[in-house]
Each structure stands twice: as C-alpha cells, then as structure tokens.
C-alpha cells in the first residue's frame, strides 16, 4: 500500500511569497487525509496536485493559520456537487468554531460531520489508525497526530509450505490471512509479524514528552521549526520549537527521517535544515509541493522528492498530471521549487484567500 506526504503549505503564522500556510496531504492506499488547512490551501492544491476529494480533515489546533482555509474549501466542494461525506476531526472547540463558520460555507449538498477528539483518542481506518497526540502549545487544546499502520503478516516460506503439502496459489493466500490449510498452520510457514509504518505530525508545539513517546521509531516525524537556536527564548515564550529542539527529539526518539515545517518568513529552509543536521543528520526541510515517499522498511527509507524533480520526471514520462496543469501550472511549479526565497523571484498569486 503506497504511503506519501504531500506538503501543500510549509510556512507558519502568515503566508509568504514562497510558503503557504500549514497543510499536508497524507496518501495511504486509496485514502486521502488532510492535516490542517491554512488560508489558501485549496489554491495551493489546485495549482499542484488538484483539489482532492479527501475523506477526512484533521485540525491540530484552532489558531487561524491552521484552519482558515477550511470554510472556503468546503464551499468549493459544494460548488462541484460533492456527494461523499466529509469528517473534520480536531480538539475541543472545533464544533463551536465550525458552527460559527456556517455563515461562510452555508448549506452543503454532502454530509459534514465535526468530531472533537479527546487526547490519545484514535480514529480507526481501514488498515491503520490516526491517534491524537496531546502536545504543548498556547492553544487551549492542541494535538499532533500519529498515523500508525496495522502490523503486516510475516514472509511466507513458499518452499517449506510446498514440502508440507500446500499447493501454490489461493492456498498460499489463505495461509497469509491466518487460516490453517490442509493441516498446515500459518505459524509453521510464516515468518515473524512485521510492524506497519508510522508517520507522526507534531502540529505547533514546544518539545514535550507525549510527542517524543508517539514518535518513537517513526518512519517520518514532521516537526515544526519556527525558530533558530538563537531564538530559543522566543520559542519558549510562544510555545514553539527551534530546529535544534526538533532534531534533538528526533534523535532521542530514533526516528528514521525528520521533516521540518512551519518555517517562518524570517528564515530559509536550508538554514533550519543545516542547524538540525548538526544534531540529527537525517533531516529535510520540504518546500511547498514537495513529497516524501514512505516505502515499507524492507524496501528502503523515506525519501524527499522536490516538486521541480517531480515535474521533470512527469514531463520526461509524458505524465498526465503535468500536462493537465498546462503552461501556467508548470510555471507556478517551477517557481515553487526554487532553491530558497533569496535566489528566486516571488511567484505571482502564490497564496489566495479561499
């Protein structure tokens, strides 16, 4: 089952010419989950991978830069006559907030459910769960989220199974599903159960124990890095994290890859990445529209693909996605993939109010 993270917005607090406000699309098999929906998120999606019919939206906390794009996106779904139900999950206060925003998005042709989660509560999905991780921020209730895949069956020893009289084909599948076949029990021919993948998103937070526990041996930890180490006191006062603090938590939690987000317009991503790499080498600082692919562990570690690299690959392969966006979309993608703000001209209309 494919697993990836698409970074629709990697900035924090206010949009800049090169970074939209927080929004990450997690694609797991056929599911599309949106984590946070800052102002302009639907515009960011339209100009990159398209406005997907996601099944769920998870809001980390109720500061405006993490949800203000949601009412407009709900309205856009209505205008294109969406029928599929949509569930919005988040902390206490979300139901009241969405009720107040009803004046913006109005009556919807699809079912909208708003669910307030308790700390550590899990949302069960097909083959995985999304758990609300209580983190430490200034909002009355703030969550990170852990996406934890179910354990997978071990490898089938096909040669041994045949020697014990099991015929190749459907009977192999029955063994892998835990059934006994012709007197042969799965534990006789199956290896040890394999852990599923784990992705942890910090939301806005200062370093905290709950997040460190949730992130233990995660395949990817997406952690905010609002400040540099020189601004540690300001980070403390605002309950945010520095790049060094994020890297220290990642190192101690033995994560496999750290991705830094919630980047302030005062800093370049490379500056924060390099600061973090001094503590934890496996660190990346995604830009808007970058993707992290997360294969099964036996196939290698998670890798970051820049948007410009993806566009080049799609062009070389005649990718339909690149062709569908046309010249305007290609130009926007090239601008979004610029190395750092100081080395590229600002893209026009990078962020638009929903």
Long-range contacts (C-beta under 8 A, 24 or more apart in sequence): 1-28, 1-29, 1-127, 1-149, 2-27, 2-28, 2-29, 2-293, 3-27, 3-28, 3-29, 3-149, 3-197, 3-199, 3-293, 3-294, 3-295, 4-291, 4-292, 4-293, 4-294, 5-199, 5-220, 5-222, 5-259, 5-291, 5-292, 5-294, 6-48, 6-49, 6-289, 6-290, 6-291, 7-259, 7-261, 7-286, 7-287, 7-288, 7-289, 7-290, 7-291, 7-292, 8-41, 8-44, 8-45, 8-48, 8-288, 8-289, 9-36, 9-38, 9-40, 9-41, 9-44, 9-288, 10-261, 10-262, 10-263, 10-269, 10-285, 10-286, 10-287, 10-288, 10-290, 11-38, 11-262, 11-263, 11-264, 11-265, 11-288, 12-65, 12-204, 12-224, 12-226, 12-261, 12-262, 12-263, 12-264, 13-65, 13-226, 13-264, 14-65, 14-265, 15-39, 15-40, 15-350, 15-351, 16-265, 16-341, 16-350, 17-341, 17-346, 17-347, 17-350, 18-287, 18-288, 18-336, 18-338, 18-341, 18-344, 18-346, 18-347, 18-350, 19-263, 19-265, 19-287, 19-288, 20-44, 20-288, 20-350, 20-351, 21-65, 21-66, 21-68, 21-69, 21-351, 22-60, 22-65, 22-66, 22-261, 22-262, 23-69, 24-201, 24-222, 24-261, 25-49, 25-52, 25-54, 26-147, 26-199, 28-125, 28-127, 28-128, 28-147, 28-149, 29-126, 29-127, 31-55, 31-56, 31-125, 31-126, 33-57, 33-58, 33-130, 33-147, 34-58, 35-60, 35-145, 35-201, 36-60, 36-66, 36-67, 36-203, 37-66, 37-67, 37-68, 37-69, 37-70, 37-73, 38-65, 38-66, 38-67, 38-68, 38-69, 39-64, 39-65, 39-68, 39-69, 39-351, 39-353, 39-354, 40-69, 40-351, 40-352, 40-353, 40-354, 41-69, 41-70, 41-73, 41-354, 42-69, 42-72, 42-73, 42-76, 42-354, 43-349, 43-351, 43-352, 43-354, 44-288, 44-289, 44-351, 47-325, 47-329, 47-332, 47-333, 48-288, 48-289, 48-307, 48-329, 48-333, 48-336, 49-289, 49-321, 50-321, 50-324, 51-76, 51-77, 53-77, 53-82, 53-84, 54-86, 55-84, 55-86, 55-87, 56-86, 56-87, 56-88, 56-89, 56-123, 56-130, 57-86, 57-87, 57-88, 57-89, 58-88, 58-89, 58-90, 58-130, 58-143, 58-145, 59-88, 59-89, 59-90, 59-91, 59-94, 60-90, 60-91, 60-142, 60-143, 60-144, 60-145, 60-201, 60-203, 60-204, 61-90, 61-91, 61-137, 61-139, 61-141, 61-142, 61-143, 61-203, 61-204, 62-90, 62-91, 62-93, 62-94, 62-97, 62-139, 62-140, 62-141, 63-138, 63-139, 63-204, 66-203, 66-204, 67-97, 68-354, 69-354, 70-98, 70-101, 71-101, 71-104, 71-105, 71-354, 72-104, 72-105, 72-353, 72-354, 73-354, 74-105, 74-108, 74-112, 75-104, 75-105, 75-106, 75-354, 76-354, 77-108, 77-110, 78-105, 78-106, 78-107, 78-108, 78-109, 78-110, 81-109, 82-109, 82-110, 83-109, 83-110, 84-110, 85-110, 85-111, 85-112, 85-113, 86-110, 86-111, 86-112, 86-113, 87-112, 87-113, 87-114, 87-115, 88-112, 88-113, 88-114, 88-115, 89-115, 89-116, 89-117, 89-123, 89-130, 89-132, 90-114, 90-115, 90-116, 90-117, 90-143, 91-116, 91-117, 91-132, 91-139, 91-140, 91-141, 91-142, 91-143, 92-116, 92-140, 92-141, 93-140, 93-141, 117-143, 119-143, 128-196, 131-214, 133-200, 133-210, 133-211, 133-214, 134-210, 135-202, 135-203, 135-204, 135-205, 135-208, 135-210, 135-211, 136-205, 136-206, 136-207, 136-208, 136-239, 137-203, 137-204, 137-205, 137-206, 137-239, 137-240, 138-238, 138-239, 139-204, 142-203, 142-204, 142-205, 143-203, 144-200, 144-201, 144-202, 144-203, 144-205, 144-211, 144-214, 145-200, 145-201, 145-203, 146-198, 146-199, 146-200, 146-201, 146-214, 146-215, 146-218, 147-198, 147-199, 147-200, 147-201, 148-196, 148-198, 149-196, 149-197, 149-198, 150-196, 151-193, 151-194, 151-195, 151-196, 152-193, 152-194, 152-195, 152-196, 152-296, 153-177, 153-178, 153-186, 153-190, 153-193, 153-194, 154-190, 154-191, 154-192, 154-193, 154-194, 155-190, 155-191, 156-189, 156-190, 156-191, 157-189, 157-190, 157-191, 160-188, 160-189, 161-189, 164-188, 164-189, 194-296, 194-297, 194-298, 195-297, 197-294, 197-296, 197-297, 199-294, 200-255, 202-241, 202-246, 204-239, 204-240, 204-262, 205-239, 205-240, 205-241, 206-235, 206-236, 206-239, 206-240, 206-241, 206-245, 207-241, 207-245, 207-246, 207-248, 207-249, 211-249, 212-249, 212-252, 212-253, 213-253, 215-249, 215-250, 215-253, 215-255, 216-253, 216-254, 216-255, 217-253, 217-254, 217-255, 217-256, 218-253, 218-255, 218-256, 219-255, 219-256, 219-257, 219-294, 219-297, 219-301, 219-302, 220-255, 220-256, 220-257, 220-258, 220-259, 220-292, 220-294, 220-302, 221-249, 221-250, 221-253, 221-255, 221-257, 221-258, 221-259, 222-259, 222-261, 223-249, 223-250, 223-258, 223-259, 223-260, 223-261, 224-260, 224-261, 224-262, 225-260, 225-261, 225-262, 225-263, 225-272, 225-276, 225-285, 226-262, 226-263, 226-264, 227-264, 228-267, 228-271, 228-272, 228-275, 229-275, 242-275, 243-272, 243-273, 243-275, 243-276, 244-275, 244-276, 244-278, 244-279, 246-276, 247-275, 247-276, 247-277, 247-278, 247-279, 247-280, 247-283, 248-279, 248-280, 250-276, 250-280, 250-282, 250-283, 251-279, 251-280, 255-282, 256-282, 256-301, 256-302, 257-282, 257-283, 257-284, 257-292, 257-301, 257-302, 258-282, 258-283, 258-284, 259-283, 259-284, 259-285, 259-286, 259-292, 259-304, 260-284, 260-285, 260-286, 261-286, 268-340, 268-341, 268-342, 269-340, 270-339, 270-340, 287-336, 287-337, 287-338, 288-336, 289-333, 289-336, 289-337, 306-337, 307-333, 307-336, 307-337, 308-333, 308-334, 308-337, 309-337, 311-337
